[in-house]
Amino acid sequence: MTIPNDITEHKIQTHIWDNREKFVEFMIEPQFPDEIEITNPSFASASEILYNKFLSIVKKQWQYVQLIELFGVEVPLKKDENSTIRADFLGIAGGANGLAIIELKKSRQTERQAFTELYAYGNHLRTKFMPMSKSDIFYILISPMEERIVIEASLQNFFFDRTNFFALIPKVKKKNDEIIELRLEPWIPSFEEFGSILDYSFSEKNFDVFKVAWQDLPDEWNPRDSSDPDIYMIERMNKVSSYAAQVMESRGIHGFVYTSQTWSELKDALPLTNSLIVVGINPYKATKNRFLINGGLDKKSADKVGIESISFLDIIPELKSKAAEVNEKFNYLCSLSESWANEITFVGLDIVKTLTKSTRRPDVQKSYNSFDWEIYQQIFLEDISCHNFDLRPTGLIRELWFDYSKLDYDYMRVNGTDEHLQYSADYSPEFIEIVSSQHFVREFIRRLYSPFYEDEYYEDFDD
C-alpha cells in the first residue's frame, strides 16, 4: 500500500509521537501463517525446520512489541563533532529487557537505508551502555517492506545475525493532507517468501577444514606406551574443542570442531599426534552451489563444478554495467573463496598456541594443513587411524542439529525407528549420549544436504 506523497515521514512521526500512549493500538493483530507440517522429520528440509523456528521467534517478538512505550522522538545521537544521526523513536517494553530503536521509512526508496541507520543507532547506544549485548537492543522498522534488498536483509538477520528485529507496515487514511487513521501491520513472510536459500549450502565439499597438529607429550597429553588415552587426556582434548567452539560462535562461523589423537602405535612415524580440526561452511562455495542448482544443475553435478567456474558477474550481475572488464580479467569471487579459510586458520592456530602453554617446557611443535570435508574423511592417516573425540557443532549447524534432534526424538518416542531413515535400533534413547557424537553429527551433516539420502546423489558419487 503506497502512502500518499503529501503524507510525509515527518507527519507520520508526529502523529505517532502525539498519540504515543496509543502506540500499541495502532498495531494490527497479525495472522500468523501455519507452521510447516512435519509428520516424519526424516523428510524435512532445513528451510522447513528454520521457517517453523522463525514463526516461533516472531510470535515471541510480537509479545514484546505490544509492550513498547515510547520515551524519545527524533533523538540526535552524536557520532563525532561533525556527524549526527537521529533515531526516529526510542522505547522500552515494560517488564521486559531491551531498549527499542524504531526507524520510520514511508517509501521503498527511503527504506533501502533502513538497516544501515538502525544498526548505526544500535552500535552508538551500545557504546553508551557498555557492555550491552546484542540481545539488549530491539530493532523495529516501520516500512512498506517492498524492496527486495530490505526483505533479504531481514531474512539474513534471522538466519545469521539473530538480532531482535520486527517489521511493521504502515497503512494511512487521510483527509485532505492530514492523517485520520494510522495502522501498523506486522510483516510476516510466507514460506514461499522465506525461500529455500540454505538447502543447497550444506554439501560436504562446501565445508573447509583446517587441521593443526602438535607434538606427542607423554603423560601430559598422550599415553607413554601404545595404550589408548586415559579419561584425563580425553577430557583435556575435549576442553580444547570446547573453547574452540566458543571462539567460532563469537566469530559467526557455522560449522563444527573437534580434536583427535593419532593411534599410539603410529607415533614413531607421526610424532605430531594431537590435532584440532576446525571446520566451517565456506560462504562463497555455498553460493556457487546455490547459483548452479537454481540454474538447473542437480546437486551431484553442482558439487563437481569448481568455484572458478563462476564470478561476481554471475552473482551480482549489476557489476556488468561499469565493472565487467575488471571482473573478467580477475576472478575476485574465487580469490575470496580461497582466502576465507583464513577465518578458521586463525581460530585453530591461536587456540592450540594458547591452550598448550606451559611454564615447564617450550611451546609445542606444530604443523597444519587444509582440506575440504568430503576429502578429509577419506584420508586414512588424517581421519581414520586416530581417536576422534567429541564433535561440537557451531552457529547454524548447532541450531539445526538441536532443532532436528528434538523433532527426531519426539517422533521416535511415539513411532520407534522403523520409519525413521536416519536412525536405527542401535541409536541411543538418550539424546545427551549422542549430542557430541562423531558418528551421528557427521551423518547429520550429510542429511542437511540430502534430507533422506537420495540414492541418486550418494550412489557412485566418484564415478
LOSEKOL-171068 format. One line per field, with one value per residue (C-alpha): residue number from 1; residue in one letter; chain; z, x, y. Coordinates in steps of 0.25 Angstrom, whole numbers, plus 5000, padded with zeros to 4 digits. Each point is the difference from the previous one (the first is absolute). Layout:
<recs>
seq	NUM,...
type	a,...
mol	A,...
z	Z,...
x	X,...
y	Y,...
</recs>
This chain:
<recs>
seq	1,2,3,4,5,6,7,8,9,10,11,12,13,14,15,16,17,18,19,20,21,22,23,24,25,26,27,28,29,30,31,32,33,34,35,36,37,38,39,40,41,42,43,44,45,46,47,48,49,50,51,52,53,54,55,56,57,58,59,60,61,62,63,64,65,66,67,68,69,70,71,72,73,74,75,76,77,78,79,80,81,82,83,84,85,86,87,88,89,90,91,92,93,94,95,96,97,98,99,100,101,102,103,104,105,106,107,108,109,110,111,112,113,114,115,116,117,118,119,120,121,122,123,124,125,126,127,128,129,130,131,132,133,134,135,136,137,138,139,140,141,142,143,144,145,146,147,148,149,150,151,152,153,154,155,156,157,158,159,160,161,162,163,164,165,166,167,168,169,170,171,172,173,174,175,176,177,178,179,180,181,182,183,184,185,186,187,188,189,190,191,192,193,194,195,196,197,198,199,200,201,202,203,204,205,206,207,208,209,210,211,212,213,214,215,216,217,218,219,220,221,222,223,224,225,226,227,228,229,230,231,232,233,234,235,236,237,238,239,240,241,242,243,244,245,246,247,248,249,250,251,252,253,254,255,256,257,258,259,260,261,262,263,264,265,266,267,268,269,270,271,272,273,274,275,276,277,278,279,280,281,282,283,284,285,286,287,288,289,290,291,292,293,294,295,296,297,298,299,300,301,302,303,304,305,306,307,308,309,310,311,312,313,314,315,316,317,318,319,320,321,322,323,324,325,326,327,328,329,330,331,332,333,334,335,336,337,338,339,340,341,342,343,344,345,346,347,348,349,350,351,352,353,354,355,356,357,358,359,360,361,362,363,364,365,366,367,368,369,370,371,372,373,374,375,376,377,378,379,380,381,382,383,384,385,386,387,388,389,390,391,392,393,394,395,396,397,398,399,400,401,402,403,404,405,406,407,408,409,410,411,412,413,414,415,416,417,418,419,420,421,422,423,424,425,426,427,428,429,430,431,432,433,434,435,436,437,438,439,440,441,442,443,444,445,446,447,448,449,450,451,452,453,454,455,456,457,458,459,460,461,462,463
type	m,t,i,p,n,d,i,t,e,h,k,i,q,t,h,i,w,d,n,r,e,k,f,v,e,f,m,i,e,p,q,f,p,d,e,i,e,i,t,n,p,s,f,a,s,a,s,e,i,l,y,n,k,f,l,s,i,v,k,k,q,w,q,y,v,q,l,i,e,l,f,g,v,e,v,p,l,k,k,d,e,n,s,t,i,r,a,d,f,l,g,i,a,g,g,a,n,g,l,a,i,i,e,l,k,k,s,r,q,t,e,r,q,a,f,t,e,l,y,a,y,g,n,h,l,r,t,k,f,m,p,m,s,k,s,d,i,f,y,i,l,i,s,p,m,e,e,r,i,v,i,e,a,s,l,q,n,f,f,f,d,r,t,n,f,f,a,l,i,p,k,v,k,k,k,n,d,e,i,i,e,l,r,l,e,p,w,i,p,s,f,e,e,f,g,s,i,l,d,y,s,f,s,e,k,n,f,d,v,f,k,v,a,w,q,d,l,p,d,e,w,n,p,r,d,s,s,d,p,d,i,y,m,i,e,r,m,n,k,v,s,s,y,a,a,q,v,m,e,s,r,g,i,h,g,f,v,y,t,s,q,t,w,s,e,l,k,d,a,l,p,l,t,n,s,l,i,v,v,g,i,n,p,y,k,a,t,k,n,r,f,l,i,n,g,g,l,d,k,k,s,a,d,k,v,g,i,e,s,i,s,f,l,d,i,i,p,e,l,k,s,k,a,a,e,v,n,e,k,f,n,y,l,c,s,l,s,e,s,w,a,n,e,i,t,f,v,g,l,d,i,v,k,t,l,t,k,s,t,r,r,p,d,v,q,k,s,y,n,s,f,d,w,e,i,y,q,q,i,f,l,e,d,i,s,c,h,n,f,d,l,r,p,t,g,l,i,r,e,l,w,f,d,y,s,k,l,d,y,d,y,m,r,v,n,g,t,d,e,h,l,q,y,s,a,d,y,s,p,e,f,i,e,i,v,s,s,q,h,f,v,r,e,f,i,r,r,l,y,s,p,f,y,e,d,e,y,y,e,d,f,d,d
mol	A,A,A,A,A,A,A,A,A,A,A,A,A,A,A,A,A,A,A,A,A,A,A,A,A,A,A,A,A,A,A,A,A,A,A,A,A,A,A,A,A,A,A,A,A,A,A,A,A,A,A,A,A,A,A,A,A,A,A,A,A,A,A,A,A,A,A,A,A,A,A,A,A,A,A,A,A,A,A,A,A,A,A,A,A,A,A,A,A,A,A,A,A,A,A,A,A,A,A,A,A,A,A,A,A,A,A,A,A,A,A,A,A,A,A,A,A,A,A,A,A,A,A,A,A,A,A,A,A,A,A,A,A,A,A,A,A,A,A,A,A,A,A,A,A,A,A,A,A,A,A,A,A,A,A,A,A,A,A,A,A,A,A,A,A,A,A,A,A,A,A,A,A,A,A,A,A,A,A,A,A,A,A,A,A,A,A,A,A,A,A,A,A,A,A,A,A,A,A,A,A,A,A,A,A,A,A,A,A,A,A,A,A,A,A,A,A,A,A,A,A,A,A,A,A,A,A,A,A,A,A,A,A,A,A,A,A,A,A,A,A,A,A,A,A,A,A,A,A,A,A,A,A,A,A,A,A,A,A,A,A,A,A,A,A,A,A,A,A,A,A,A,A,A,A,A,A,A,A,A,A,A,A,A,A,A,A,A,A,A,A,A,A,A,A,A,A,A,A,A,A,A,A,A,A,A,A,A,A,A,A,A,A,A,A,A,A,A,A,A,A,A,A,A,A,A,A,A,A,A,A,A,A,A,A,A,A,A,A,A,A,A,A,A,A,A,A,A,A,A,A,A,A,A,A,A,A,A,A,A,A,A,A,A,A,A,A,A,A,A,A,A,A,A,A,A,A,A,A,A,A,A,A,A,A,A,A,A,A,A,A,A,A,A,A,A,A,A,A,A,A,A,A,A,A,A,A,A,A,A,A,A,A,A,A,A,A,A,A,A,A,A,A,A,A,A,A,A,A,A,A,A,A,A,A,A,A,A,A,A,A,A,A,A,A,A,A,A,A,A,A,A,A,A,A,A,A,A,A,A,A,A,A
z	5000,4995,5010,4993,4997,5008,5013,5003,5010,5009,5000,5004,5010,5007,4999,5007,5011,5003,5002,5006,5012,4988,4993,5002,4996,4986,4998,4993,5006,4991,4993,5002,4988,5004,5003,4990,5004,5002,5002,4999,5002,4991,4988,5006,4993,5007,4995,5006,5013,5000,4996,5011,5010,4993,5003,5015,5001,4993,5010,5012,4994,4997,5015,5003,4989,5007,5013,4994,5006,4992,5008,4989,4986,4990,5009,4995,5003,4998,4994,5000,4999,4985,4999,5007,4997,5005,5006,4996,5013,5012,5009,5011,5002,5014,5008,4989,4998,4988,4994,4988,4988,4990,4986,4991,4984,4992,4986,4993,4996,5014,5007,4993,5010,5012,5005,4999,5008,5010,5003,5001,5011,5006,5000,5006,5011,5003,5002,5010,5008,5000,5001,4993,4992,4987,5007,5008,4988,4992,4986,4994,4986,4996,4985,4987,4999,4985,4997,4997,5007,5013,5000,4998,5011,5009,4997,5001,5014,5004,4993,5005,5008,5010,5005,5005,4988,4997,4988,4999,4987,5001,4995,4999,4998,4998,4998,4992,5004,5015,5005,5006,5002,5001,5001,5002,4994,5004,4988,5001,4987,4995,4998,4985,5003,5011,4989,5000,4998,5010,4996,4989,5009,5008,4991,5006,4990,5005,5014,5000,5010,5007,5009,5009,5006,5012,5006,5008,5015,5008,5014,4997,4987,4996,5005,5002,4994,4989,5008,4998,5006,5014,5005,5004,4987,4993,5009,4997,4985,5001,5007,4988,4991,5010,5000,4985,4998,5009,4991,4988,5005,5004,4985,4994,4994,4996,5001,5010,5008,5007,5004,4996,5005,4990,5005,5009,4991,4989,5009,4995,4986,5003,5012,5000,5006,5005,4991,5000,4988,4997,4989,4994,4989,4989,4996,4986,4997,5006,4991,4988,5003,5001,4987,4992,5006,4998,4986,4998,5004,5009,5014,4995,4988,5007,5010,4989,4994,5006,5006,4989,4990,5005,5004,5006,4987,5001,5015,4999,4985,5003,4999,4985,4998,5004,5005,4990,4995,5014,5004,4987,5002,5014,5008,5013,5005,4998,5008,5011,5001,5001,5011,5008,5006,5008,5009,5005,4999,5010,5010,4999,5002,5011,5008,4999,5003,5012,5006,4999,5008,5012,5009,5000,4986,4987,4990,4993,4986,4990,4986,4992,4987,4993,4993,4997,5009,4990,4996,5014,5005,4989,5005,5008,5008,5002,5005,5001,5008,5012,5012,4996,5012,5003,4988,5003,4989,5000,4995,4990,5000,5015,4999,4990,5007,5012,4993,4991,5012,5009,4988,4998,5015,5001,4987,5005,5014,4993,4987,5003,4990,4989,4992,5003,4990,5007,5013,5002,5012,5005,5003,5014,5006,5008,4991,5010,4996,4986,5000,4997,4993,4988,4993,5002,4997,4988,4995,5003,4991,4989,5003,4999,4985,4997,5011,4997,4993,4986,4993,4987,5008,5008,4991,4992,5004,4995,4986
x	5000,5006,5000,4995,5011,4994,5001,5015,5008,5000,4985,5000,5010,4993,4987,5006,5007,4988,4992,5011,4991,4992,5013,4996,4986,5005,5004,4992,4999,5008,4995,5012,5002,4998,5013,5005,4994,5011,4995,5013,5013,5008,4994,5001,5008,5009,4991,4988,5006,5005,4987,4993,5010,4999,4985,5002,5010,4991,4989,5008,5005,4986,4997,5012,4995,4987,5006,5008,4999,5007,5009,5007,4998,5010,5011,5013,5011,5014,5010,5011,5001,4996,4990,4986,4990,4986,4992,4985,4995,5006,4992,5000,4991,4994,5005,5009,5015,5004,5001,4991,5005,4989,5003,4989,5001,4988,5004,5008,5010,5003,4999,5013,5008,4992,5010,5012,4994,4993,5014,5007,4991,5001,5015,5000,4991,5008,5012,4992,4996,5012,5000,4987,4998,4992,4988,4999,4995,4987,5000,4986,4998,4988,5000,4993,5009,5000,5014,5007,5012,4993,4993,5013,5007,4988,5002,5015,4998,4992,5009,5013,5000,4989,4998,4986,4992,4986,4994,4986,4994,4993,4986,4995,4986,5000,4990,5006,5014,4998,5001,4987,5004,5013,5001,5013,4999,5011,5008,5001,5005,4994,5008,5001,5006,5009,5005,5010,5013,5007,4996,5011,5011,5004,5008,5012,5008,4996,5006,5014,5009,5012,5008,5011,5009,5009,5011,4998,5001,5001,4992,4995,4992,5004,5002,5014,4999,4991,4987,4988,4999,4994,4988,5008,5007,4987,4994,5012,4998,4985,5003,5008,4988,4990,5008,5002,4984,4998,5010,4993,4987,5005,5006,4987,5006,4990,5006,5006,5013,5006,5014,5006,5012,5008,5001,5012,5005,5003,5007,5014,4995,4991,5006,4990,4989,4990,4991,4989,4991,4992,4989,4991,4991,5007,4989,5006,5000,4986,4995,5006,4992,4987,5003,5002,4989,4990,5005,4996,5011,4998,5007,5010,5004,5001,5009,5010,5001,5011,4998,5009,4988,4992,5004,4994,4993,4992,4996,4999,4996,4999,5015,4999,4996,5013,5010,4998,5014,5007,4992,5003,5015,5001,4990,4998,4990,5010,5010,4991,4996,5015,5002,4988,5008,5008,4988,5001,5015,5001,4991,5008,5014,4996,4993,5011,5011,4992,4995,5013,5008,5008,5010,5007,5004,5002,4988,4996,5004,4988,4997,4987,4993,4986,4990,4985,4992,4996,5014,5005,4991,5007,5014,5004,5012,4992,4986,5000,5013,4997,4990,4990,4995,4987,4995,4994,4991,4999,4991,4989,5005,4999,4986,4995,5006,4992,4987,5001,5003,4988,4991,5007,4999,4986,4996,5008,4994,4986,5004,5013,5011,4994,4995,5012,5010,5012,4999,5000,4998,5014,4998,5000,4987,5006,5004,5010,5008,5002,5000,5015,5000,5010,4991,4987,5004,5008,4987,4992,5009,4997,4985,5000,5004,4991,4989,4998,5013,4994,5007,5002,5009,5009,5000,5013,5004,5014,4997
y	5000,5013,5012,5013,5010,5010,4992,5001,4992,5012,5000,4985,5002,5012,4992,4988,5009,5008,4988,4992,4995,4993,4994,4986,5003,5003,4986,4990,4986,4991,4988,4990,4990,4986,4992,4990,4987,4990,4986,4993,5008,4991,5007,5015,5010,5010,5011,4994,4998,5014,5006,4994,5005,5014,5000,4996,5011,5010,4997,5002,5014,5004,4998,5010,5010,5001,5005,5011,5014,5012,5009,5007,5006,5005,4998,5005,4991,5006,4991,5011,5015,5000,4989,4999,4989,5000,4988,5002,4994,4994,4991,4989,4988,5001,4988,4994,5002,5009,5014,5001,5008,5004,5004,5006,4999,5004,4995,4989,5011,5004,4986,4996,5008,4994,4989,5009,5010,4990,4993,5014,5004,4987,5000,5014,4996,4988,5009,5008,4988,4991,4988,4999,4987,5000,4994,5012,5008,4998,5006,5003,5005,5007,4999,4995,4988,5000,5001,4986,5005,5003,4987,4992,5008,4997,4985,5001,5005,4988,4990,5005,5013,4996,5014,5004,5005,5003,5007,5008,5004,5014,5002,5014,5006,5015,5012,5011,4999,4996,4986,4995,4985,4993,4985,4992,4986,4990,4994,4985,4994,4987,4988,5003,5014,4993,4991,4989,5008,4991,4986,4999,5006,4987,4992,4993,5007,5014,4997,5005,4992,5006,4990,5004,4989,5000,4991,4988,5003,4988,4999,5015,4998,4986,4986,4996,4986,4995,5001,5008,5014,5000,5008,5012,5001,4999,5011,5009,4998,5003,5013,5004,4998,5006,5013,5000,4999,5012,5008,4995,5004,5014,5002,4995,4987,4990,4986,4991,4997,4988,4994,4987,4992,4991,4985,4999,4988,5011,5011,4996,5003,5011,5007,5012,4991,5011,5008,5010,4999,5013,4999,5011,5003,5008,5010,5002,4985,4999,5012,4993,4987,5009,5007,4988,4992,5011,5001,4985,4991,4989,4999,4990,5008,5013,4994,4996,5014,5008,5014,5006,4997,5012,5014,5012,5004,4987,5003,5016,5002,5015,5000,4998,5015,5006,4989,4989,5000,5001,4988,4992,5002,4995,4991,5007,4990,4989,5008,5003,4985,4996,5011,4996,4989,5010,5001,4986,5000,5012,4992,4987,5006,5010,4989,4990,5010,5005,4987,4993,5011,4995,5005,4987,4999,5008,5002,4987,4997,5001,4998,5002,4998,5003,4991,4999,4992,4989,4997,5001,4989,4991,5001,4989,5007,5012,4995,4985,4996,5008,5002,5011,5007,5008,5007,5014,5007,5015,5011,4996,4985,5000,5006,4990,4988,5003,5004,4987,4992,5005,4996,4987,4996,5004,4992,4987,5001,4997,4993,4993,4999,4992,5011,5010,4999,5006,4992,4985,4991,5002,5015,5006,5002,5012,5012,5004,4988,5004,5015,5000,4987,4999,4990,5007,5014,4996,4993,5012,5009,4990,5001,5015,5000,4988,4998,4985,4997,4999,4989,5008,5009,4991,4988,4999,5014,4999,4994
</recs>
